[in-house]
């Protein structure tokens, strides 16, 4: 039946027309106008329109099936009231139909179950929209919901709980439904007391393993809490005033780029239109760098991930006057339009110019190889991936660059879904005079998990050698409840690979207690408490509309293990998390966390959030590196900071990078120094020149600029401010 339905709809929906406009705005507008819902399953409004235009079904059975399919699409489109009306009506009509239909025409039990499943999530999402998006705010969607998150409008969650109870009567073994029943009661304020004991998830399973202190969510106060979908997030200084601004994308074809300038007084100015970004719709991710070495941060926006067809990416050149210009075509980055949502900037050939590696997705028989665009220094790029051995094919979900063998050349790690991940070692110039990468995956032992997503290089144990984190991306959202309950599950855990310093890695995931469900897309790392150890935040969520699970934060316990601090920090939003950025946005010395929220379907919405760090009393230093012979962004520069931490001599190691494959930390380094006593020593190893700047006597709790080869620091004048303005 479904095959017949899909074929009939396909005959009634026009295919996409090729973009013909000369500008990127016109190309993207054409894509939105001609979207084909048969090739883009997330174009739900277009699918509803196509289905509504179809002729009536010929039999009552076909009509019931069609009504369910239409209600599902209305649900995914966010037309919740219509979906609820349709599903309640369908539920009643099914009873009458079953009484009169012949045994051969009877609807199977799964049909009733599907109606209830859609109805329950429709009610739940209705409550979520009224409370988490339009009402109280994100605090209403924390797991578990705190008392201040309980809204007076609990009707949606009450009705959802009732239907989830019915579903559990039909199938008491469903862990996913049990999970959603508990979530519904949390939103009502009746958890755990009114959850039947047999289906209750004990509240103590949500307790944190360390009390990190509550981070207040302040995006609403600042006006940076736009509603959106899957998207990237960058926190960095786009106008050169020393303050960290915010830029976020959202991937639906009519979603704008959101750009907020930090005024430095605790408020932000919305500058999407005045910055020339209006009409540059969509974007599943973005990554920043000064690719032309002019002192202004540029942005690369990626589109088309998860889709069979590509969409054009955008290279946005920062003019340095507060505006951006789309130079994609002029730079040679327009064609071909492969689907992607991951890229990384690196100087692979050491010429002081940043190159761009783009990981593409291949879902069918036609390959969409990854691309390595060499920066030619005149504003243009050329894809050299095939000739250097970097044209990785597969469903590429994450890419990261870093010098894992400390030979001075940046290497690449590529995560894939449905195939082993790939570690490409930069071999430098061969006997043929050309640059080459070699596949060292098997030798290094870093191919798993075979269903993977975000990834990054970092030095989690501060030994001076880059390690690799890569998240798993296979789960059933009911597995989250199973893990909390100590029950077996089939989800794919992440991998943390510790660098053995000999070209191989050791899987230490279980040893450091990260062998837990981390079904993430957006992610990044930073130092929550300024103790000098890098922590990580994971934005979780499946495209599956019903899948809701808390985003998770893990604290690094001195490189020996990781502690779940999700609940104590107030990070466990069930709205789907994507791009994540750590950075000291209010210049008070500790790192705050910005995250882009929202799912893939049109109706799977979330508000962007900004978690303000409460402070932990530790010291810090901020370093703004400026390349001269090396790329101006200093991407790839290695930094070590040596200091006395309460009587213990410590050395911290950092690399200039935006962090994860799905989130953009500032290229400025904000480094926690714990209980530092006295001055610190800073060593910078520059990537192109090989120059090593050693600077002693640096005073903590200040920001410094270091120019390549200068051998000195320059104090950057700055002071803290209150987010939201004085008295906020």
N, C-alpha and C positions, 0 to 999 in steps of 0.2 A: 504493500500500500504506500509506504513512504517513498519508494522509488518512483511510483506513478505520480505521486504528488509533486516531487521535486522536478520531474521532467515537465509536468504541466506548467509549473511556475517558470521554469527556464525558458519556455516558449513565449512567455509573456513579459519578460524583462529584457530590455536592450542591453547589449554589452557595452563596456566602457569605450569611449572614443579617445583616440590619442590626443594628448595635449598639443596644442598648436600655437599657443601664445608665446611671445618673445620673453616675457618676464616670468619669474618664479611665482609671483602672486597669481598670474593668469593660469599658469600650469596647474597650481593647486586648486584654484577655483574650478577649473575644468574637471579635475578628478572628483571633486565633491559633487558637482552637478551630474556627472555621468556614472556614479558608483554603481557597480553591478553586485547586488546582494548575493548572487549565486557564486561569486568569486571572493566576496568579502563578507564572512559570516557575522561580522560585527557591525554591519550597516543595517541595523535592525529596523529603523524607520522606513528605509527603502524597501526592505523585505515585507513589512506590514502593508505598505502601499501596493506592492506587487500582488500580494495575496488577496487583498481586498478587491482587486480588479478582476480576479478570476471568476469564471462562471460558477453557479451553484453546483454542489456535489450531487451526484445522481441518486445515491442511496442514503438512507438514514445513517448507516454505519460509516460511510465515507464522510458524511457531514459531521459526525461526532469526532472523527479523527482529525478532520480539517480544523474544526473549532479549537481542538486542543493545541494543534500546531500554531494557529493564529494567536491564541492566548499566550503561548510561550514566547512568541516574538514580541507581542505587546509588553509582556513582562520584561524582556531583555531591553526593549526600547525605553523602559522607564515609565511606561503608561500604566502605572500600578493600579489606579482605580478601575480602569477598563479591564485589566487582566483579572482583577478580583471579581468584578461583575461577571465576566465571561466564565470564569472557573466555577463560581458558585452556581450559575445557571447550568453549566455543563454537568455539574455534580448532580443536580436535581433531575435533569433530563436523562442522565445515565440510569438512574433508578427505574424510571418509567420504561426506558428502552429495554433493559434487561428483563423486565416482566413480560414483554411481548415478543422479543426476538426469538427466533428458532435456536436450538442448541448450536447449530453450525455458525450462526451469526452473532452469538454472544460475545461481548467484549471480554477480553481476558482480565484476570485480576490485576495485572500490571497496569491496565488502563486507569482503573480507579486510583491505584497507588500514585500514578503520575499526576493525576489531577490534584490529589492531596499534597503531593510534594511541591508542585508549583504554587498551590494556594498558600501553603505554609510560608514559603519564602517570600511570596508577594505581601502577605501580612507583615512579616518580619521587616522586609525592606521598607514598607510603608512607615512603620514605626521608626526605623533607622533614619529615614529621610526627615521626618518631622522633628526628631530629637537631635540626631548627630549632625545633620546638615543645616536644617532650618531653625532649630531650637537651641537647646542647651549648648550644643557644640560637640567636638570630638570626645570630650570627657564622658559623654553618654554612651560611647562605644568602646570603653576600656573593658578589659577582662581582668578581674571581675569589675563590674561597674561600681564606682564609689558612690557614697550617698549623695554627693553633690551632682552626680550625673543622672540621677533619677528624675524624669520629667513628669509633669502632671498628665501629659498626653501619652498614656500607656496602652491605648486600645489596640494598636497594631501588634504589639508584643503579646498582649493577653490572648488575642485571637490566634496568633502564631503558636503560642504554647498549647492552646486547645487542639489545634490541628496536628501538631507534632505528637501530642498524646495519642491521637487517633492512629497516626502512622505507627507508633510503637505498639499499639494493640494489634495491628496487622503484622508487624515484623519486630518482635521484641529484641532481636539480635542486632539491629542496625545501630552501630556506634555513632554514625554520622547524625542520625536523627536524635539520638540521645544527647549528643553535643549541642545541637540546635535547640533542643528543649531547655537545657540548662542556660544557654545564652538568652533565650526569650525571658526566662524568669529573672535573669540578672537585670535586663532592661526594665522590667516591671518593678523590681525591688523585692521580689518574693523568693529570691535565691538566698540560701539553700533550703529554707524552711518548708516551702510549698512544693518543692520538687519531690515526687515520689521516691522513697528510699531506694527502690530497685533501680531507678534511673538517675539518681543523684551523682554528680561528680563532686567529691569532697572538696570543700574550699581550701583546705591546707595544701592541695597539690599546686595551687597558684602562688604559694609563698616564695619569695625571693631567697636566693642562697647567700645574699649579701645585701645590706641596707645601703644603697647608693645615694639615697636622698631624693626627694621628689623634684622632678623637673616640671616647671609650670609650662603649660601650652599657651603661647601668647600670640599666635598668628592672627587670631581674630582681633585682638587689641590693636595690632599693627596694620591690619588691612592687607595681609599677604596670604589670606586663607581662601584663595579661590577654589571653586569646585571644579573638579576635572576627572580625567581618566588616567590610564597608563601614561607615565611621562617621566622625563629626567629632571634632575635638580642640580643646580650649580650655585655655590656660595663663593663669590670672589669679587675682586675689585675691578670693575669694568670701566671706570672713569678716571682711575689713577689718583684718587684723592685719599687713598690709604684705608678706606672703609669697605667692608664686605657687602656687596649687593647680592640680590637674589634673582635667579632666572630659572624658570621652570617651563617645561613643555607638557602637552597633553595630546594623545595620539589620534583622537577622532578627527575627521576631515574638516570640521568647522571649529576645532578648538584652537584658541590663540596661544601664542607664546606669552608668558607672563613675566614681565621685567620690572623689578622694584629697586630703585636707587636708595641706598642708605644715606640719610641726610646727616647722620652723626649726632643727632639730638634725641635719638630714641624713636624717630618716626621714619617712614619710608614714603617715597614718591613713586606712584605707578607711572611707568614711562613706556609702555608697550607702543602706543601710538606715536609719541614724540620721538622715540628712538628708531622709527622706521620699520618696526616689526609687524605692523598691522597687515593682515592678509597672508602672513607666512604660516598657514594653518598646519596643525598636526605636529608630529614629532614624538616618537616613542622614547627618545633619549637625546642627550646632548653632551658635548665635552669641549672644554675651553683650552685655549693656548694662544700665544702670540706667534702665529705661523710666519709672519712677515717681518718679525724683529723690529717693529716700529714703536714698541712700548705700550701698545694697546691690546688688550685681550680679545681675541676673536673666538668664534663659536662654530662648531660643526654639529648640525642637527640631523638625526637619522630618522628615516620613515620606512614604513612597509613591513616591519617585523611581523611574523606569524602569518603573513599572507602569501598566497601563491605568486602574486604579481608584485613587482617592485613599485616603489613610489620614489620620486626624486628626493635626494638629500639636499641639504643647504649648507653652504659655507658662507657664514656671515662675517664679513670684514668690519672690524671696528674702526670707524673713521677717526676716532680720537676726539670728536666734538660732541659726544653723547648720542650719536646715531650709528646705525649699522647698515651695511649694503650687502645684498645677496650677490655674491660673485661666483656662484657655483659653476655656471657655464663657462665664464671667462677663465676660470681656474682649471678647467678640464675635468671637473668632477661630476658632470651632469649625467653622462651615459657610460655604461648601461645602468638602468634603474633596477638594481637588485633589491630584494627585501632585506632589511637589516635594522638592528637596534643596538649595535655595539661597535665601538671604534676606540682607538687609542693613538695619542700623539707620541712620537719618539723620533730621535735622530739616529736612524739605524746605520747611516754611513759616516757619521762623525764630521759632517761638513758645517756644523753650526746652524743648519736649517732643519726645522721640524718636519718630519714626514708623517704620513697618516696611514695607519693600518685599519681596514674596515672588514669586519667579519660578516659574511652574507649567509643567507639561509636557502638551502635547497630542499624543497619538499617533493618535487616530482622528478622526472627523468632528465630534465634539462638542468645541467649544473649551473650554479651561481657561485663561482669561486670567490674566495676572499681576495681582497685587493690591497696592495701596498703601494701607496702613491708617494713617489719620490718628489720632494720639493726641489724644483729647478731654480729657485732663487729669483725668478722674475714674476712671481705671482701665480705661476702655473705648476701643475703636478702631472706626473706620468706614472701609470700603473706598471710596476716592475715585478709584481708578485710571481708571475710564471718564471721569469728568468732567474730570480734569486731563490726559488724554492719555497715560497710562502703562500701559494694559491690553494689554501686549505678549502676543501669542499665538505659540506655537511650542513646540518641545522646548527649553525654557529650561534651561540647565545651569549658568549662573553669573550672578550679579548683583553689581555693585560700585557704591559711591557715592563721589563726590569732586567737588570744584569745579575742573573742568578749565580754565575760562576766567577764574578768579580774580575773579569778580564777587560773591563772598560767598554764593552760593547753591549747595547741593550738587546735582550732576547725577547721572545714572544711566547705567551701561553694562551691557548685557544680552547675554550670549553664548548662542547657540543651536546646535543640531545640525540640519543639513539646511536651514538658511536663514541669510541674512546676520545678523550681530549688529546690535545697535541702540544708538545713542548718543542719549540723551534729555537735552536741555538744559533746565535749569530757568529758565523765562522770568519767574518771579515772578508778581505780581498783574497781571492784564490789565485792560482797560477795563471788563470785566463784574464786576470786583471779586473774581474767582476766580483761583486759582493754575493755571498751565499749564506743561506740558512740550512741547517741540517735537522732532521727529525730525531730528537733524543728522548722521545716519550718512553719507549720500552726500557732503555738504559737507565733513565732517571726514575722510573717506576711511578709515573704520575698520570696514568691514563684514566683512572676512575675519578668520579662515577661516570658511567656511560650515559646517564641522563643527568645533565648538569646545566647550570645557568650562571649566576654571577661569579666572578673570580677576581683575584688580585694577587700581586706580589706585596709582601710586607715582612718586616723583621719582628715577628711577634715575641721572640725570646731575647732580643737585643744582643745577638752574638756577632753582628756584622755581616751576616749572610741572609739573603732574601729567601723567605719561605713562601709557600703557595697555599692560598685558601680557595676552594671551589665548592659551591653549594650543590646539593642534590636537587633534582627537580622531577621527582616521581612520588606522588602521594595520593591518598584518598583523604578528604578533609576529616573523615571520621577517625583516621589514624592519629590525629592530634589528640582526640579524647582517649584513644587507646594508649598513647604514650603517657598521658597524665595518670591514667588508671593502672599503669604497669602491665598492660596487656600486649601481646605480640602484634606487630604490624608489618607491612611490606613496603613502607616508605624508604626512599633512598636517602641515607644520611650524607652529610657533607664530607669533605676530606680536608684535613689540615696536614700538609706535607712539610716536614721539617728538613731544612737543607743540611745534608751531612758534610758539605764543603768539598766533596770529591766528585761532584757532578750527579750524585744520586740523592734521593729524598727518602725519608722515613715517614710512614703514615702514623701520626701520633693522635689521630682524632679521638680514639677511645681513651687514651691516656690522659688527655687534657679535658675530657668531659664535654666534647662538642659532638658526640655521636647521638644527636637528638634531631628531631624533625626540624629542618630549616628550609622550608619550601619557599624560597625567596627569589625575587627578581631584583628589586632595588636593594641596595646595601652599601655600607661603607664602614670605615674604621676611624677611630680617633681615641683620644684619651679623656674619658669622662671625669676623672678625679685628679688629673695632673700628677699621677704617681709615676709617670714615665713608661707605663706599659700600655700597649695599644689594645683597645676594646673594639667590639663590633656590634653594629645594628643591622637587623635584617628586616626588610619590608616583605611580608609574606603574602601569598595569595595565588590562587589558580584563576585562569580565565573563566572556569566553571562558575556560573552565576551564584549557585548555592554555597560555594566554598567560602567560608568565613573562619579565619583563624587569627590569633593575635600576632602582631609584629613582635619581634623578640630582640632584647638587648643582652649582651654577654660582657661581663667584666673580666679582664685579664688579671689573674691572680699571680703576679710576679713571674709570668712565663711558665708557670707550673700547671695551670689549669684555668678553665673559664667558668665563671659563676653566672647563673641566670639572675639578672636584676630587673627583669621586665616589669614586675608588679611594683616593686619598691620605687622605681624611677618614674612610673606612670607612662610607660611606653607601649603597652599592649593593646593598641587599637585593633579592632577586627576589620576596619576598612582596609582595603588592599593597599599595601605599601609599595612604592617604586623608588624613584631616585632619592638618594640620601646624601646629605653633606654635613660634615662636622666642621665647625669653625667658630672662632671667637667674634661673634657678630656685634657684641656690645662693648668690646675692648676692656673687659674687666679681668682678663687673664685666664678664663676657662672656656672650654669649647661648648657651644650650643649645637643643637641638631635640627636641621631643616629636612623635611621629607615631603615629596610629592605623593599624593594619595589618589586612589581611584582604580577601577578595574577596566576591563577591555570592552565590555558591552556598553551600549549607549546609556543604559539605566544603572550601570554599576559605578556610582559616583562616590567621590570622597573629597574632603576639604584638605588642602595642604596645611601642614602643621609646622610649628617652630617651637622646640622645647628649650626653654631657658635654663641654663645650668645654675643650680643653687650655690655652687662654690664648695670647695672642700679644704681650703686653707693651705694648699700646697703652692709652691713657687713655679715659675714658668719663664720661658723666653720665646719671643717671636722673631723669626728670621725671614727677611725678604731678600732673596738672592737675585742678582741681575747679571746675566751672562754678557760677556763681551765677545770673545771668540766662540764660546758656546752659545747655544740658543738663548735668547734674551729671557725666556721664561724659566731658564735653568732646569728644565725637565730632564731628569736623569742624574742631576747632581747628587752626590752622596755627602751626608752630614753626620758627624759624630760630635756629641756634647759630653764632656767629662766634668764631673763635679763631685763634691762631698755631700752625700745624702745622709745627714744625721750620723756621721762617723764612718759610713760605708762609701768607699770610692766606687763610683758607677760610671759607665759609659753607655750612652743611648745612641742608637743608629737610626737615621731617617733618610728617605729618598724623596726628592721633589717630584711629586706626582699628584694627580687629582684623585687617586685612590682606586676605588672599585670600578668594575666595568659597567656599573649602573648607578652612577652618582658622582658628583664633582666636588671634592674638597677644595679649599683654596690652595693655590700654588705657594702661598706664604706658609711657612712651617710654624705651627703653634705647638710648642714642646713643653710638656709637663716635667718639672724637676723635683717633685716630691718635697722632702724637707731639706732642700739644698742649703748648705752653709757656705757663705763666702762666694767668691767669683767662680765662673765656669770657664772652661776652655772649649772653643769651637773650632772644628776642623772641617773644611769644605773641599771635596775633590770634584773638580769640574770635568764634565764629560768629553768635551772636544779638545781642549788645550792640554788636559792632563795636569793643569796647575793645581797645587794643593795650598790653600790658604789656611794657616794656623793662627788663631787669634786667642790670646790668653787675656785673663783679667776682665771678662765680660760680666757685667752685673746682671743678676736675674731680675725678673719682673719688669721687663722693658722690651721694646721692639727695636730691631736693628736692620739696617740695610747693609748688604755685603756685595760689593762689585767684584767680579772675577779678577783675580790677580792683584787686588788692592792690598791684601794682607791686613785689613782693618775693618772695623765696624763703624757705621754711621748711625747715631741715635735717631729714631723716628719719633717725633713728638706726637703723643696721643694721650687721651684720657678716657676713662670709662664713662658710660652714660646709661640712663635707665630706659629700658625698652618700653615704649609707649609714651615717653616724655616724662618730665618731672612730675612726681606724685602718682605715677601709674602704679 
